[in-house]
Amino acid sequence: MSTAETHDAGPRLKPLSAAIVRDLSVTSNLSGAVRAASHYGMIAIVAALIWLVSTRYGLPWALPLMAVQGYFVAFLFMVVHETAHRTAFDSRALNRVVGNLSAFTIGLPYEYYRLFHWDHHRYTQDPEKDPELIVGPRPKSDTQLAIAYSGLLQVLVRIRLMLRHAITGKVTVPWIPEGRRASIVLEARLYLAGYLLLLVASLALHSAVLLWVWIVPLLAGQLILRPYLYAEHTGCDRTRSAFENTRTTMTGRIMKWFAWNMPYHVEHHAYPTVPFHALPKLNAIVDGHIVYRGRNYRAVTRETWAWFRRQRQAT
């Protein structure tokens, strides 16, 4: 069990009434558009600044901006996540378009992730069935632990899997049903074709701009994203209750905004139909029943790192 800040749960929460869940689960094109526009707007602004600074003063002067860009680009994962639930927008078409754009940007095919994430919700914290635990083997040394927290290994694994699907035409992972495997292969091939097209265009134009405003920031941003993702479940109980197998972490408004309110992660797992913009309201209802609550991400990262080390030493 993690030693991150917790408190004893009060009386077991009675299921929320259908009326309350229905009211909280109302999706909004406007809320999704505002959040997506602000997220992509920041990416565009910082990209322009990287280009301006690097061309006028040299690339080294743009490195701090690339680090900032890394946060915004890597956290497009949260857009993929919310659209995969089809709760970012009321429009299914908008969820798919924005979801695929974001998924393409971070190298994580959208429909593949939807199926992966569906099983994660069904089997949260089950080491035999939760895809997040299957694809993320436990580090066996401090070096492996540091690599895991860098996020680079996870990016490599998902890109390698996408390439395998695209090149071999075979999908063998258990969370992809037989009837969906052909579409996952097609999706991987379309994504790969898009990346090759951008590579050819960059070479033809003798431009490395995509490298500095997209690829390098995406990799750098994993240093922020991966500890954030480890905070969601690491060290929590292996039960079926979202109030015991998931952690909500307290954080500031900026992090909540660009993480699409997913720091309210217990609330999300308990009621996955509730869209991002209603999670603060849901938190106000269920907060007293949350078992794992992190004070902040620095504190939780220390605890999750320590938990991994304890697990390694116990085996």
LUMTIKE-442503 format. One record per residue (C-alpha): residue number from 1; residue in three letters; chain; x, y, z. Coordinates in Angstrom, 2 decimals, always signed. Example, Ala and Ser with C-alpha at 12.3 -4.5 7.8 and 13.67 -1.06 7.14 Angstrom:
2
k->1, r->ALA, c->A, u->+12.30, v->-4.50, w->+7.80;
k->2, r->SER, c->A, u->+13.67, v->-1.06, w->+7.14;
***
This chain:
315
k->1, r->MET, c->A, u->+0.00, v->+0.00, w->+0.00;
k->2, r->SER, c->A, u->+1.24, v->+3.49, w->-0.80;
k->3, r->THR, c->A, u->+2.04, v->+5.81, w->+2.07;
k->4, r->ALA, c->A, u->+0.85, v->+8.83, w->+0.11;
k->5, r->GLU, c->A, u->-1.62, v->+10.93, w->+2.05;
k->6, r->THR, c->A, u->-4.74, v->+8.88, w->+2.71;
k->7, r->HIS, c->A, u->-7.57, v->+8.86, w->+5.16;
k->8, r->ASP, c->A, u->-9.99, v->+6.25, w->+6.29;
k->9, r->ALA, c->A, u->-13.05, v->+6.06, w->+4.10;
k->10, r->GLY, c->A, u->-16.28, v->+7.06, w->+5.76;
k->11, r->PRO, c->A, u->-19.46, v->+5.05, w->+5.44;
k->12, r->ARG, c->A, u->-19.56, v->+3.23, w->+2.13;
k->13, r->LEU, c->A, u->-20.88, v->+5.53, w->-0.55;
k->14, r->LYS, c->A, u->-24.35, v->+4.65, w->-1.72;
k->15, r->PRO, c->A, u->-24.61, v->+4.55, w->-5.51;
k->16, r->LEU, c->A, u->-25.56, v->+7.94, w->-6.88;
k->17, r->SER, c->A, u->-29.08, v->+8.11, w->-8.16;
k->18, r->ALA, c->A, u->-29.65, v->+7.68, w->-11.88;
k->19, r->ALA, c->A, u->-30.91, v->+11.25, w->-12.04;
k->20, r->ILE, c->A, u->-27.72, v->+12.68, w->-10.51;
k->21, r->VAL, c->A, u->-25.46, v->+10.62, w->-12.77;
k->22, r->ARG, c->A, u->-27.56, v->+11.60, w->-15.78;
k->23, r->ASP, c->A, u->-27.31, v->+15.30, w->-14.92;
k->24, r->LEU, c->A, u->-23.56, v->+15.08, w->-14.38;
k->25, r->SER, c->A, u->-23.06, v->+13.10, w->-17.60;
k->26, r->VAL, c->A, u->-24.32, v->+15.81, w->-19.94;
k->27, r->THR, c->A, u->-21.62, v->+16.45, w->-22.55;
k->28, r->SER, c->A, u->-20.96, v->+19.83, w->-24.14;
k->29, r->ASN, c->A, u->-19.51, v->+20.82, w->-27.49;
k->30, r->LEU, c->A, u->-18.81, v->+24.30, w->-26.12;
k->31, r->SER, c->A, u->-16.88, v->+23.09, w->-23.08;
k->32, r->GLY, c->A, u->-14.88, v->+20.70, w->-25.22;
k->33, r->ALA, c->A, u->-14.18, v->+23.34, w->-27.85;
k->34, r->VAL, c->A, u->-12.96, v->+25.87, w->-25.28;
k->35, r->ARG, c->A, u->-10.65, v->+23.35, w->-23.63;
k->36, r->ALA, c->A, u->-9.31, v->+21.96, w->-26.92;
k->37, r->ALA, c->A, u->-8.82, v->+25.43, w->-28.42;
k->38, r->SER, c->A, u->-6.86, v->+26.58, w->-25.37;
k->39, r->HIS, c->A, u->-4.71, v->+23.44, w->-25.43;
k->40, r->TYR, c->A, u->-3.92, v->+23.57, w->-29.14;
k->41, r->GLY, c->A, u->-3.66, v->+27.34, w->-28.96;
k->42, r->MET, c->A, u->-0.86, v->+27.10, w->-26.42;
k->43, r->ILE, c->A, u->+0.93, v->+24.54, w->-28.60;
k->44, r->ALA, c->A, u->+0.69, v->+26.90, w->-31.59;
k->45, r->ILE, c->A, u->+1.90, v->+29.92, w->-29.59;
k->46, r->VAL, c->A, u->+4.88, v->+28.12, w->-28.08;
k->47, r->ALA, c->A, u->+5.74, v->+26.56, w->-31.46;
k->48, r->ALA, c->A, u->+5.83, v->+30.01, w->-33.00;
k->49, r->LEU, c->A, u->+8.07, v->+31.25, w->-30.20;
k->50, r->ILE, c->A, u->+10.43, v->+28.29, w->-30.66;
k->51, r->TRP, c->A, u->+10.73, v->+29.04, w->-34.37;
k->52, r->LEU, c->A, u->+11.21, v->+32.77, w->-33.77;
k->53, r->VAL, c->A, u->+13.82, v->+32.41, w->-31.03;
k->54, r->SER, c->A, u->+15.76, v->+29.61, w->-32.76;
k->55, r->THR, c->A, u->+15.95, v->+31.48, w->-36.08;
k->56, r->ARG, c->A, u->+16.97, v->+34.81, w->-34.52;
k->57, r->TYR, c->A, u->+19.20, v->+33.76, w->-31.64;
k->58, r->GLY, c->A, u->+20.07, v->+30.12, w->-32.25;
k->59, r->LEU, c->A, u->+18.60, v->+26.80, w->-31.20;
k->60, r->PRO, c->A, u->+20.10, v->+26.64, w->-27.67;
k->61, r->TRP, c->A, u->+18.11, v->+29.72, w->-26.68;
k->62, r->ALA, c->A, u->+14.90, v->+27.92, w->-27.60;
k->63, r->LEU, c->A, u->+15.53, v->+24.90, w->-25.35;
k->64, r->PRO, c->A, u->+13.53, v->+26.28, w->-22.39;
k->65, r->LEU, c->A, u->+10.61, v->+26.86, w->-24.74;
k->66, r->MET, c->A, u->+10.90, v->+23.27, w->-25.97;
k->67, r->ALA, c->A, u->+10.57, v->+22.11, w->-22.38;
k->68, r->VAL, c->A, u->+7.39, v->+24.17, w->-22.01;
k->69, r->GLN, c->A, u->+6.12, v->+22.83, w->-25.32;
k->70, r->GLY, c->A, u->+6.81, v->+19.32, w->-24.05;
k->71, r->TYR, c->A, u->+4.22, v->+19.77, w->-21.32;
k->72, r->PHE, c->A, u->+1.50, v->+20.87, w->-23.74;
k->73, r->VAL, c->A, u->+2.28, v->+18.30, w->-26.44;
k->74, r->ALA, c->A, u->+2.68, v->+15.31, w->-24.12;
k->75, r->PHE, c->A, u->-0.54, v->+16.20, w->-22.33;
k->76, r->LEU, c->A, u->-2.45, v->+15.82, w->-25.58;
k->77, r->PHE, c->A, u->-2.68, v->+12.32, w->-24.17;
k->78, r->MET, c->A, u->-5.45, v->+13.74, w->-21.99;
k->79, r->VAL, c->A, u->-7.35, v->+14.85, w->-25.10;
k->80, r->VAL, c->A, u->-7.02, v->+11.34, w->-26.51;
k->81, r->HIS, c->A, u->-8.26, v->+9.92, w->-23.23;
k->82, r->GLU, c->A, u->-11.30, v->+12.19, w->-22.95;
k->83, r->THR, c->A, u->-12.32, v->+11.76, w->-26.58;
k->84, r->ALA, c->A, u->-11.84, v->+8.00, w->-26.24;
k->85, r->HIS, c->A, u->-14.59, v->+8.13, w->-23.62;
k->86, r->ARG, c->A, u->-16.60, v->+10.28, w->-26.05;
k->87, r->THR, c->A, u->-17.11, v->+12.81, w->-23.30;
k->88, r->ALA, c->A, u->-14.94, v->+15.66, w->-24.60;
k->89, r->PHE, c->A, u->-17.72, v->+16.76, w->-26.95;
k->90, r->ASP, c->A, u->-21.39, v->+16.00, w->-27.36;
k->91, r->SER, c->A, u->-20.72, v->+15.32, w->-31.05;
k->92, r->ARG, c->A, u->-19.36, v->+11.85, w->-31.77;
k->93, r->ALA, c->A, u->-17.74, v->+13.20, w->-34.95;
k->94, r->LEU, c->A, u->-15.88, v->+15.90, w->-33.01;
k->95, r->ASN, c->A, u->-14.67, v->+13.32, w->-30.51;
k->96, r->ARG, c->A, u->-13.26, v->+11.20, w->-33.34;
k->97, r->VAL, c->A, u->-11.68, v->+14.08, w->-35.28;
k->98, r->VAL, c->A, u->-10.03, v->+15.77, w->-32.30;
k->99, r->GLY, c->A, u->-9.18, v->+12.38, w->-30.82;
k->100, r->ASN, c->A, u->-7.41, v->+11.19, w->-33.95;
k->101, r->LEU, c->A, u->-5.57, v->+14.50, w->-34.38;
k->102, r->SER, c->A, u->-4.28, v->+14.31, w->-30.81;
k->103, r->ALA, c->A, u->-3.52, v->+10.59, w->-31.07;
k->104, r->PHE, c->A, u->-1.55, v->+11.13, w->-34.28;
k->105, r->THR, c->A, u->+0.42, v->+13.89, w->-32.59;
k->106, r->ILE, c->A, u->+1.52, v->+11.68, w->-29.70;
k->107, r->GLY, c->A, u->+1.97, v->+8.47, w->-31.74;
k->108, r->LEU, c->A, u->-0.84, v->+6.51, w->-30.09;
k->109, r->PRO, c->A, u->-3.48, v->+5.30, w->-32.60;
k->110, r->TYR, c->A, u->-6.91, v->+6.38, w->-31.45;
k->111, r->GLU, c->A, u->-9.09, v->+3.30, w->-31.97;
k->112, r->TYR, c->A, u->-6.35, v->+1.06, w->-30.61;
k->113, r->TYR, c->A, u->-6.18, v->+3.20, w->-27.47;
k->114, r->ARG, c->A, u->-9.98, v->+3.15, w->-27.06;
k->115, r->LEU, c->A, u->-9.95, v->-0.64, w->-26.85;
k->116, r->PHE, c->A, u->-6.84, v->-0.66, w->-24.65;
k->117, r->HIS, c->A, u->-8.44, v->+1.84, w->-22.28;
k->118, r->TRP, c->A, u->-11.76, v->+0.02, w->-22.18;
k->119, r->ASP, c->A, u->-10.02, v->-3.05, w->-20.75;
k->120, r->HIS, c->A, u->-8.11, v->-0.84, w->-18.32;
k->121, r->HIS, c->A, u->-11.43, v->+0.33, w->-16.88;
k->122, r->ARG, c->A, u->-12.85, v->-3.18, w->-16.82;
k->123, r->TYR, c->A, u->-9.81, v->-4.73, w->-15.11;
k->124, r->THR, c->A, u->-8.19, v->-1.85, w->-13.19;
k->125, r->GLN, c->A, u->-5.27, v->-3.10, w->-11.06;
k->126, r->ASP, c->A, u->-5.70, v->-6.72, w->-12.19;
k->127, r->PRO, c->A, u->-2.12, v->-7.77, w->-13.06;
k->128, r->GLU, c->A, u->-3.36, v->-10.48, w->-15.39;
k->129, r->LYS, c->A, u->-5.85, v->-8.39, w->-17.38;
k->130, r->ASP, c->A, u->-5.22, v->-4.66, w->-16.96;
k->131, r->PRO, c->A, u->-3.36, v->-3.60, w->-20.15;
k->132, r->GLU, c->A, u->-1.57, v->-0.80, w->-18.29;
k->133, r->LEU, c->A, u->+0.06, v->-3.39, w->-16.04;
k->134, r->ILE, c->A, u->+0.70, v->-5.86, w->-18.85;
k->135, r->VAL, c->A, u->+2.58, v->-3.41, w->-21.09;
k->136, r->GLY, c->A, u->+4.38, v->-1.79, w->-18.15;
k->137, r->PRO, c->A, u->+6.46, v->-4.52, w->-16.49;
k->138, r->ARG, c->A, u->+7.74, v->-3.67, w->-13.02;
k->139, r->PRO, c->A, u->+11.28, v->-2.15, w->-13.01;
k->140, r->LYS, c->A, u->+13.94, v->-4.48, w->-11.61;
k->141, r->SER, c->A, u->+16.59, v->-1.88, w->-10.76;
k->142, r->ASP, c->A, u->+16.89, v->+1.81, w->-10.00;
k->143, r->THR, c->A, u->+18.18, v->+2.36, w->-13.53;
k->144, r->GLN, c->A, u->+15.11, v->+0.66, w->-15.01;
k->145, r->LEU, c->A, u->+12.95, v->+2.66, w->-12.62;
k->146, r->ALA, c->A, u->+14.50, v->+5.94, w->-13.79;
k->147, r->ILE, c->A, u->+13.97, v->+4.91, w->-17.43;
k->148, r->ALA, c->A, u->+10.35, v->+4.07, w->-16.64;
k->149, r->TYR, c->A, u->+9.78, v->+7.49, w->-15.08;
k->150, r->SER, c->A, u->+11.29, v->+9.16, w->-18.13;
k->151, r->GLY, c->A, u->+8.41, v->+7.76, w->-20.21;
k->152, r->LEU, c->A, u->+10.73, v->+7.10, w->-23.15;
k->153, r->LEU, c->A, u->+10.38, v->+3.32, w->-22.87;
k->154, r->GLN, c->A, u->+6.57, v->+3.58, w->-23.01;
k->155, r->VAL, c->A, u->+6.76, v->+5.72, w->-26.14;
k->156, r->LEU, c->A, u->+9.15, v->+3.25, w->-27.75;
k->157, r->VAL, c->A, u->+6.88, v->+0.30, w->-26.91;
k->158, r->ARG, c->A, u->+3.75, v->+1.87, w->-28.38;
k->159, r->ILE, c->A, u->+5.54, v->+3.02, w->-31.54;
k->160, r->ARG, c->A, u->+7.07, v->-0.42, w->-31.98;
k->161, r->LEU, c->A, u->+3.64, v->-2.02, w->-31.55;
k->162, r->MET, c->A, u->+2.10, v->+0.35, w->-34.10;
k->163, r->LEU, c->A, u->+4.88, v->-0.50, w->-36.57;
k->164, r->ARG, c->A, u->+4.35, v->-4.20, w->-35.96;
k->165, r->HIS, c->A, u->+0.63, v->-3.87, w->-36.67;
k->166, r->ALA, c->A, u->+1.27, v->-1.81, w->-39.80;
k->167, r->ILE, c->A, u->+4.05, v->-3.97, w->-41.25;
k->168, r->THR, c->A, u->+2.96, v->-7.50, w->-40.32;
k->169, r->GLY, c->A, u->-0.78, v->-6.98, w->-40.52;
k->170, r->LYS, c->A, u->-1.14, v->-9.03, w->-37.34;
k->171, r->VAL, c->A, u->-2.61, v->-8.01, w->-34.00;
k->172, r->THR, c->A, u->-2.14, v->-10.42, w->-31.11;
k->173, r->VAL, c->A, u->-2.62, v->-8.33, w->-27.96;
k->174, r->PRO, c->A, u->-5.53, v->-9.69, w->-25.89;
k->175, r->TRP, c->A, u->-7.40, v->-6.40, w->-25.48;
k->176, r->ILE, c->A, u->-8.13, v->-6.16, w->-29.22;
k->177, r->PRO, c->A, u->-11.11, v->-8.39, w->-30.15;
k->178, r->GLU, c->A, u->-10.76, v->-10.60, w->-33.21;
k->179, r->GLY, c->A, u->-13.40, v->-8.63, w->-35.09;
k->180, r->ARG, c->A, u->-11.55, v->-5.33, w->-34.63;
k->181, r->ARG, c->A, u->-8.05, v->-6.43, w->-35.57;
k->182, r->ALA, c->A, u->-8.30, v->-5.62, w->-39.27;
k->183, r->SER, c->A, u->-9.40, v->-2.06, w->-38.49;
k->184, r->ILE, c->A, u->-6.51, v->-1.66, w->-36.03;
k->185, r->VAL, c->A, u->-4.07, v->-2.75, w->-38.75;
k->186, r->LEU, c->A, u->-5.59, v->-0.24, w->-41.18;
k->187, r->GLU, c->A, u->-5.41, v->+2.51, w->-38.58;
k->188, r->ALA, c->A, u->-1.73, v->+1.77, w->-37.90;
k->189, r->ARG, c->A, u->-0.96, v->+1.88, w->-41.61;
k->190, r->LEU, c->A, u->-2.76, v->+5.20, w->-42.06;
k->191, r->TYR, c->A, u->-0.88, v->+6.72, w->-39.14;
k->192, r->LEU, c->A, u->+2.43, v->+5.40, w->-40.46;
k->193, r->ALA, c->A, u->+1.66, v->+6.79, w->-43.91;
k->194, r->GLY, c->A, u->+0.98, v->+10.18, w->-42.34;
k->195, r->TYR, c->A, u->+4.29, v->+10.18, w->-40.50;
k->196, r->LEU, c->A, u->+6.18, v->+9.18, w->-43.65;
k->197, r->LEU, c->A, u->+4.46, v->+11.95, w->-45.59;
k->198, r->LEU, c->A, u->+5.54, v->+14.53, w->-43.00;
k->199, r->LEU, c->A, u->+9.09, v->+13.14, w->-43.07;
k->200, r->VAL, c->A, u->+9.27, v->+13.37, w->-46.86;
k->201, r->ALA, c->A, u->+7.87, v->+16.92, w->-46.78;
k->202, r->SER, c->A, u->+10.41, v->+17.97, w->-44.15;
k->203, r->LEU, c->A, u->+13.28, v->+16.52, w->-46.17;
k->204, r->ALA, c->A, u->+12.02, v->+18.13, w->-49.37;
k->205, r->LEU, c->A, u->+11.79, v->+21.51, w->-47.65;
k->206, r->HIS, c->A, u->+15.11, v->+21.02, w->-45.84;
k->207, r->SER, c->A, u->+13.30, v->+21.93, w->-42.64;
k->208, r->ALA, c->A, u->+13.75, v->+20.55, w->-39.14;
k->209, r->VAL, c->A, u->+10.99, v->+22.69, w->-37.65;
k->210, r->LEU, c->A, u->+8.79, v->+19.68, w->-36.80;
k->211, r->LEU, c->A, u->+11.67, v->+18.13, w->-34.92;
k->212, r->TRP, c->A, u->+12.02, v->+21.13, w->-32.62;
k->213, r->VAL, c->A, u->+8.38, v->+22.10, w->-32.15;
k->214, r->TRP, c->A, u->+6.92, v->+18.59, w->-32.02;
k->215, r->ILE, c->A, u->+9.17, v->+15.51, w->-31.75;
k->216, r->VAL, c->A, u->+11.76, v->+16.70, w->-29.22;
k->217, r->PRO, c->A, u->+9.10, v->+18.38, w->-27.01;
k->218, r->LEU, c->A, u->+6.95, v->+15.24, w->-27.15;
k->219, r->LEU, c->A, u->+9.84, v->+13.16, w->-25.81;
k->220, r->ALA, c->A, u->+10.83, v->+15.75, w->-23.22;
k->221, r->GLY, c->A, u->+7.24, v->+16.06, w->-22.03;
k->222, r->GLN, c->A, u->+7.17, v->+12.40, w->-21.02;
k->223, r->LEU, c->A, u->+9.27, v->+13.40, w->-18.01;
k->224, r->ILE, c->A, u->+6.17, v->+15.21, w->-16.73;
k->225, r->LEU, c->A, u->+3.47, v->+12.95, w->-18.12;
k->226, r->ARG, c->A, u->+4.80, v->+9.62, w->-16.86;
k->227, r->PRO, c->A, u->+5.02, v->+10.55, w->-13.14;
k->228, r->TYR, c->A, u->+1.54, v->+12.04, w->-13.51;
k->229, r->LEU, c->A, u->+0.21, v->+8.77, w->-14.94;
k->230, r->TYR, c->A, u->+1.93, v->+6.67, w->-12.28;
k->231, r->ALA, c->A, u->+0.08, v->+8.72, w->-9.67;
k->232, r->GLU, c->A, u->-3.28, v->+7.42, w->-10.89;
k->233, r->HIS, c->A, u->-3.08, v->+3.86, w->-9.55;
k->234, r->THR, c->A, u->+0.40, v->+2.99, w->-8.29;
k->235, r->GLY, c->A, u->+0.33, v->+1.74, w->-4.72;
k->236, r->CYS, c->A, u->-3.47, v->+1.64, w->-4.55;
k->237, r->ASP, c->A, u->-5.37, v->-1.51, w->-3.62;
k->238, r->ARG, c->A, u->-6.12, v->-4.32, w->-6.04;
k->239, r->THR, c->A, u->-9.87, v->-4.32, w->-5.63;
k->240, r->ARG, c->A, u->-12.83, v->-3.67, w->-7.90;
k->241, r->SER, c->A, u->-13.74, v->-0.42, w->-6.14;
k->242, r->ALA, c->A, u->-12.59, v->+2.75, w->-7.86;
k->243, r->PHE, c->A, u->-12.53, v->+4.38, w->-4.44;
k->244, r->GLU, c->A, u->-9.79, v->+1.97, w->-3.39;
k->245, r->ASN, c->A, u->-7.86, v->+1.16, w->-6.59;
k->246, r->THR, c->A, u->-7.41, v->+4.72, w->-7.87;
k->247, r->ARG, c->A, u->-5.94, v->+7.96, w->-6.56;
k->248, r->THR, c->A, u->-7.15, v->+11.54, w->-6.81;
k->249, r->THR, c->A, u->-4.34, v->+14.09, w->-6.56;
k->250, r->MET, c->A, u->-4.69, v->+17.68, w->-5.46;
k->251, r->THR, c->A, u->-3.06, v->+20.14, w->-7.84;
k->252, r->GLY, c->A, u->-3.33, v->+23.65, w->-9.21;
k->253, r->ARG, c->A, u->-5.67, v->+25.11, w->-11.78;
k->254, r->ILE, c->A, u->-3.18, v->+25.02, w->-14.66;
k->255, r->MET, c->A, u->-2.51, v->+21.32, w->-14.25;
k->256, r->LYS, c->A, u->-6.22, v->+20.57, w->-13.92;
k->257, r->TRP, c->A, u->-6.97, v->+22.60, w->-17.03;
k->258, r->PHE, c->A, u->-4.44, v->+20.96, w->-19.35;
k->259, r->ALA, c->A, u->-4.97, v->+17.52, w->-17.80;
k->260, r->TRP, c->A, u->-8.68, v->+17.94, w->-18.56;
k->261, r->ASN, c->A, u->-9.54, v->+17.53, w->-14.85;
k->262, r->MET, c->A, u->-8.15, v->+13.98, w->-14.77;
k->263, r->PRO, c->A, u->-6.40, v->+14.59, w->-11.42;
k->264, r->TYR, c->A, u->-9.93, v->+13.82, w->-10.20;
k->265, r->HIS, c->A, u->-9.15, v->+10.26, w->-11.15;
k->266, r->VAL, c->A, u->-11.13, v->+8.35, w->-8.55;
k->267, r->GLU, c->A, u->-14.19, v->+10.28, w->-9.66;
k->268, r->HIS, c->A, u->-13.47, v->+9.46, w->-13.29;
k->269, r->HIS, c->A, u->-13.05, v->+5.73, w->-12.67;
k->270, r->ALA, c->A, u->-16.11, v->+5.53, w->-10.45;
k->271, r->TYR, c->A, u->-18.32, v->+7.30, w->-13.00;
k->272, r->PRO, c->A, u->-16.57, v->+7.19, w->-16.41;
k->273, r->THR, c->A, u->-19.57, v->+8.67, w->-18.25;
k->274, r->VAL, c->A, u->-19.14, v->+11.98, w->-16.44;
k->275, r->PRO, c->A, u->-17.32, v->+14.45, w->-18.72;
k->276, r->PHE, c->A, u->-14.21, v->+16.34, w->-17.68;
k->277, r->HIS, c->A, u->-16.00, v->+19.62, w->-17.00;
k->278, r->ALA, c->A, u->-18.35, v->+18.01, w->-14.43;
k->279, r->LEU, c->A, u->-15.67, v->+16.18, w->-12.42;
k->280, r->PRO, c->A, u->-15.22, v->+19.03, w->-9.89;
k->281, r->LYS, c->A, u->-18.97, v->+18.82, w->-9.14;
k->282, r->LEU, c->A, u->-18.69, v->+15.05, w->-8.77;
k->283, r->ASN, c->A, u->-15.71, v->+15.51, w->-6.45;
k->284, r->ALA, c->A, u->-17.81, v->+17.69, w->-4.17;
k->285, r->ILE, c->A, u->-20.30, v->+14.82, w->-3.84;
k->286, r->VAL, c->A, u->-17.95, v->+11.86, w->-3.31;
k->287, r->ASP, c->A, u->-14.80, v->+13.44, w->-1.85;
k->288, r->GLY, c->A, u->-15.34, v->+12.09, w->+1.65;
k->289, r->HIS, c->A, u->-15.24, v->+8.51, w->+0.38;
k->290, r->ILE, c->A, u->-11.91, v->+8.73, w->-1.47;
k->291, r->VAL, c->A, u->-9.28, v->+6.53, w->+0.19;
k->292, r->TYR, c->A, u->-6.17, v->+7.58, w->-1.76;
k->293, r->ARG, c->A, u->-5.73, v->+11.33, w->-2.05;
k->294, r->GLY, c->A, u->-2.35, v->+12.79, w->-2.96;
k->295, r->ARG, c->A, u->-1.36, v->+16.15, w->-1.50;
k->296, r->ASN, c->A, u->+0.34, v->+17.15, w->-4.76;
k->297, r->TYR, c->A, u->+2.26, v->+15.48, w->-7.59;
k->298, r->ARG, c->A, u->+5.67, v->+15.94, w->-6.04;
k->299, r->ALA, c->A, u->+4.57, v->+14.12, w->-2.90;
k->300, r->VAL, c->A, u->+2.84, v->+11.35, w->-4.83;
k->301, r->THR, c->A, u->+5.83, v->+10.87, w->-7.14;
k->302, r->ARG, c->A, u->+8.07, v->+10.34, w->-4.11;
k->303, r->GLU, c->A, u->+5.60, v->+7.77, w->-2.80;
k->304, r->THR, c->A, u->+5.13, v->+5.91, w->-6.07;
k->305, r->TRP, c->A, u->+8.92, v->+5.75, w->-6.58;
k->306, r->ALA, c->A, u->+9.31, v->+4.37, w->-3.05;
k->307, r->TRP, c->A, u->+6.49, v->+1.88, w->-3.66;
k->308, r->PHE, c->A, u->+8.21, v->+0.51, w->-6.76;
k->309, r->ARG, c->A, u->+11.45, v->+0.12, w->-4.82;
k->310, r->ARG, c->A, u->+9.71, v->-1.67, w->-1.94;
k->311, r->GLN, c->A, u->+8.00, v->-4.06, w->-4.33;
k->312, r->ARG, c->A, u->+11.32, v->-4.87, w->-5.98;
k->313, r->GLN, c->A, u->+13.03, v->-5.51, w->-2.67;
k->314, r->ALA, c->A, u->+10.18, v->-7.76, w->-1.52;
k->315, r->THR, c->A, u->+10.61, v->-10.14, w->-4.47;
***
